[in-house]
Amino acid sequence: MSWIDIGSIEDIPLRGARVVKTKVGCVAVFRTSENEVFATSDRCPHKNGPLSEGIVHGQSVTCPLHNWVFDLNTGVAQGADEGQIDTYPAKVEAGRILLDGTLLMNRAA
Ligand code: FES
């Protein structure tokens, strides 16, 4: 796997997210309160809510539209809701966020 630097972890607020355009569509990159980074699809499987605008808590995100909660490790919806978001490899090295290069190939912007 080749890793591509998409920016500093400081570019994302704690418990925040930013969106990266990739060949698989918009990917939400989340930063947790523990400085962990997760990358998932930005679209909620319920009604396409923008998960990057959701609330990050622990290693989960709550969709801003109807409050479905997704585990950022597995992408699986929690509780009674049934659905799953795609998750992608992401890591932090020396303060830089790295995503899987094959995912970002043909990145739009
Ligand atoms: S669109 Fe995400 S919970 Fe409804």
py3Dmol code that shows the C-alpha trace and the ligand (Angstrom):
import py3Dmol

protein = """\
ATOM      1  CA  MET A   1       0.000   0.000   0.000  1.00  0.00           C
ATOM      2  CA  SER A   2       1.322   3.443  -0.805  1.00  0.00           C
ATOM      3  CA  TRP A   3       0.443   6.207   1.612  1.00  0.00           C
ATOM      4  CA  ILE A   4      -0.301   9.752   0.524  1.00  0.00           C
ATOM      5  CA  ASP A   5       0.023  12.795   2.760  1.00  0.00           C
ATOM      6  CA  ILE A   6      -3.205  14.787   2.768  1.00  0.00           C
ATOM      7  CA  GLY A   7      -2.239  17.396   5.327  1.00  0.00           C
ATOM      8  CA  SER A   8      -1.447  18.120   8.943  1.00  0.00           C
ATOM      9  CA  ILE A   9      -3.572  16.659  11.712  1.00  0.00           C
ATOM     10  CA  GLU A  10      -3.706  20.220  13.024  1.00  0.00           C
ATOM     11  CA  ASP A  11      -5.827  21.133  10.006  1.00  0.00           C
ATOM     12  CA  ILE A  12      -8.691  19.173  11.554  1.00  0.00           C
ATOM     13  CA  PRO A  13     -10.137  20.365  14.856  1.00  0.00           C
ATOM     14  CA  LEU A  14     -10.376  17.887  17.715  1.00  0.00           C
ATOM     15  CA  ARG A  15     -13.592  15.861  17.273  1.00  0.00           C
ATOM     16  CA  GLY A  16     -13.907  17.386  13.806  1.00  0.00           C
ATOM     17  CA  ALA A  17     -13.548  16.265  10.231  1.00  0.00           C
ATOM     18  CA  ARG A  18     -12.612  17.386   6.762  1.00  0.00           C
ATOM     19  CA  VAL A  19     -13.642  16.067   3.390  1.00  0.00           C
ATOM     20  CA  VAL A  20     -11.207  14.733   0.829  1.00  0.00           C
ATOM     21  CA  LYS A  21     -12.335  14.126  -2.723  1.00  0.00           C
ATOM     22  CA  THR A  22     -11.160  10.770  -4.041  1.00  0.00           C
ATOM     23  CA  LYS A  23     -11.929   8.477  -6.907  1.00  0.00           C
ATOM     24  CA  VAL A  24     -14.394   6.641  -4.674  1.00  0.00           C
ATOM     25  CA  GLY A  25     -16.176   9.889  -3.850  1.00  0.00           C
ATOM     26  CA  CYS A  26     -16.023  12.200  -0.885  1.00  0.00           C
ATOM     27  CA  VAL A  27     -14.191  10.693   2.058  1.00  0.00           C
ATOM     28  CA  ALA A  28     -14.623  12.122   5.533  1.00  0.00           C
ATOM     29  CA  VAL A  29     -11.434  12.208   7.594  1.00  0.00           C
ATOM     30  CA  PHE A  30     -12.173  12.410  11.318  1.00  0.00           C
ATOM     31  CA  ARG A  31      -9.937  13.389  14.215  1.00  0.00           C
ATOM     32  CA  THR A  32     -10.967  12.079  17.614  1.00  0.00           C
ATOM     33  CA  SER A  33     -10.334  13.680  20.982  1.00  0.00           C
ATOM     34  CA  GLU A  34      -7.459  11.168  21.368  1.00  0.00           C
ATOM     35  CA  ASN A  35      -5.822  12.357  18.125  1.00  0.00           C
ATOM     36  CA  GLU A  36      -6.764   9.208  16.266  1.00  0.00           C
ATOM     37  CA  VAL A  37      -7.675   9.557  12.619  1.00  0.00           C
ATOM     38  CA  PHE A  38     -10.335   7.615  10.734  1.00  0.00           C
ATOM     39  CA  ALA A  39     -11.438   7.815   7.116  1.00  0.00           C
ATOM     40  CA  THR A  40     -14.916   6.785   6.001  1.00  0.00           C
ATOM     41  CA  SER A  41     -17.471   7.505   3.342  1.00  0.00           C
ATOM     42  CA  ASP A  42     -18.959  10.969   3.906  1.00  0.00           C
ATOM     43  CA  ARG A  43     -22.491   9.795   3.073  1.00  0.00           C
ATOM     44  CA  CYS A  44     -24.827   8.354   5.644  1.00  0.00           C
ATOM     45  CA  PRO A  45     -26.575   5.235   4.269  1.00  0.00           C
ATOM     46  CA  HIS A  46     -29.846   6.389   5.780  1.00  0.00           C
ATOM     47  CA  LYS A  47     -30.566   9.531   3.752  1.00  0.00           C
ATOM     48  CA  ASN A  48     -27.146  10.731   2.633  1.00  0.00           C
ATOM     49  CA  GLY A  49     -26.445  12.951   5.610  1.00  0.00           C
ATOM     50  CA  PRO A  50     -22.945  14.509   5.526  1.00  0.00           C
ATOM     51  CA  LEU A  51     -21.133  12.539   8.221  1.00  0.00           C
ATOM     52  CA  SER A  52     -18.201  14.970   8.154  1.00  0.00           C
ATOM     53  CA  GLU A  53     -20.596  17.453   9.766  1.00  0.00           C
ATOM     54  CA  GLY A  54     -21.572  14.978  12.439  1.00  0.00           C
ATOM     55  CA  ILE A  55     -20.470  14.811  16.046  1.00  0.00           C
ATOM     56  CA  VAL A  56     -17.390  12.736  16.860  1.00  0.00           C
ATOM     57  CA  HIS A  57     -17.472  11.002  20.234  1.00  0.00           C
ATOM     58  CA  GLY A  58     -15.035   8.302  21.249  1.00  0.00           C
ATOM     59  CA  GLN A  59     -14.430   6.292  18.072  1.00  0.00           C
ATOM     60  CA  SER A  60     -17.896   6.967  16.694  1.00  0.00           C
ATOM     61  CA  VAL A  61     -19.670   9.641  14.713  1.00  0.00           C
ATOM     62  CA  THR A  62     -23.297  10.680  14.962  1.00  0.00           C
ATOM     63  CA  CYS A  63     -24.981  11.667  11.712  1.00  0.00           C
ATOM     64  CA  PRO A  64     -26.107  15.318  11.815  1.00  0.00           C
ATOM     65  CA  LEU A  65     -29.472  14.586  10.217  1.00  0.00           C
ATOM     66  CA  HIS A  66     -31.173  11.836  12.191  1.00  0.00           C
ATOM     67  CA  ASN A  67     -28.590  10.837  14.758  1.00  0.00           C
ATOM     68  CA  TRP A  68     -27.594   7.416  13.540  1.00  0.00           C
ATOM     69  CA  VAL A  69     -24.299   6.465  15.181  1.00  0.00           C
ATOM     70  CA  PHE A  70     -21.492   4.721  13.285  1.00  0.00           C
ATOM     71  CA  ASP A  71     -18.427   2.988  14.663  1.00  0.00           C
ATOM     72  CA  LEU A  72     -15.458   4.591  12.871  1.00  0.00           C
ATOM     73  CA  ASN A  73     -13.467   1.334  13.047  1.00  0.00           C
ATOM     74  CA  THR A  74     -15.997  -0.907  11.370  1.00  0.00           C
ATOM     75  CA  GLY A  75     -18.417   1.566   9.808  1.00  0.00           C
ATOM     76  CA  VAL A  76     -21.319  -0.371  11.296  1.00  0.00           C
ATOM     77  CA  ALA A  77     -24.371   1.506  12.565  1.00  0.00           C
ATOM     78  CA  GLN A  78     -24.901   1.138  16.298  1.00  0.00           C
ATOM     79  CA  GLY A  79     -28.005   0.364  18.274  1.00  0.00           C
ATOM     80  CA  ALA A  80     -31.210  -0.517  16.489  1.00  0.00           C
ATOM     81  CA  ASP A  81     -30.236   1.114  13.198  1.00  0.00           C
ATOM     82  CA  GLU A  82     -28.991  -1.108  10.401  1.00  0.00           C
ATOM     83  CA  GLY A  83     -26.464   0.160   7.898  1.00  0.00           C
ATOM     84  CA  GLN A  84     -22.788   0.487   7.249  1.00  0.00           C
ATOM     85  CA  ILE A  85     -20.441   3.084   5.832  1.00  0.00           C
ATOM     86  CA  ASP A  86     -17.242   2.274   3.973  1.00  0.00           C
ATOM     87  CA  THR A  87     -14.070   2.667   5.989  1.00  0.00           C
ATOM     88  CA  TYR A  88     -10.619   3.324   4.535  1.00  0.00           C
ATOM     89  CA  PRO A  89      -7.065   2.967   5.829  1.00  0.00           C
ATOM     90  CA  ALA A  90      -5.737   6.092   7.528  1.00  0.00           C
ATOM     91  CA  LYS A  91      -2.876   6.834   9.886  1.00  0.00           C
ATOM     92  CA  VAL A  92      -0.881   9.666  11.387  1.00  0.00           C
ATOM     93  CA  GLU A  93       2.893   9.902  11.182  1.00  0.00           C
ATOM     94  CA  ALA A  94       4.873  12.858  12.512  1.00  0.00           C
ATOM     95  CA  GLY A  95       1.707  14.911  12.647  1.00  0.00           C
ATOM     96  CA  ARG A  96       0.777  14.236   9.032  1.00  0.00           C
ATOM     97  CA  ILE A  97      -2.369  12.431   7.948  1.00  0.00           C
ATOM     98  CA  LEU A  98      -1.773   9.610   5.503  1.00  0.00           C
ATOM     99  CA  LEU A  99      -4.402   7.877   3.405  1.00  0.00           C
ATOM    100  CA  ASP A 100      -4.129   4.887   1.106  1.00  0.00           C
ATOM    101  CA  GLY A 101      -2.703   6.128  -2.203  1.00  0.00           C
ATOM    102  CA  THR A 102      -4.830   3.848  -4.370  1.00  0.00           C
ATOM    103  CA  LEU A 103      -7.898   5.424  -2.813  1.00  0.00           C
ATOM    104  CA  LEU A 104      -6.683   8.896  -3.669  1.00  0.00           C
ATOM    105  CA  MET A 105      -5.553   8.189  -7.192  1.00  0.00           C
ATOM    106  CA  ASN A 106      -7.362  10.563  -9.531  1.00  0.00           C
ATOM    107  CA  ARG A 107      -8.175  12.726  -6.554  1.00  0.00           C
ATOM    108  CA  ALA A 108     -10.229  15.642  -7.844  1.00  0.00           C
ATOM    109  CA  ALA A 109      -8.992  18.413  -5.594  1.00  0.00           C
TER     110      ALA A 109
END
"""
ligand_1 = """\
4
FES
S -29.229 10.710 6.997
Fe -27.937 9.998 8.566
S -29.288 9.365 10.100
Fe -30.611 10.028 8.511
"""
view = py3Dmol.view(width=600, height=400)
view.addModel(protein, "pdb")
view.setStyle({"model": 0}, {"cartoon": {"style": "trace"}})
view.addModel(ligand_1, "xyz")
view.setStyle({"model": 1}, {"stick": {}})
view.zoomTo()
view.show()
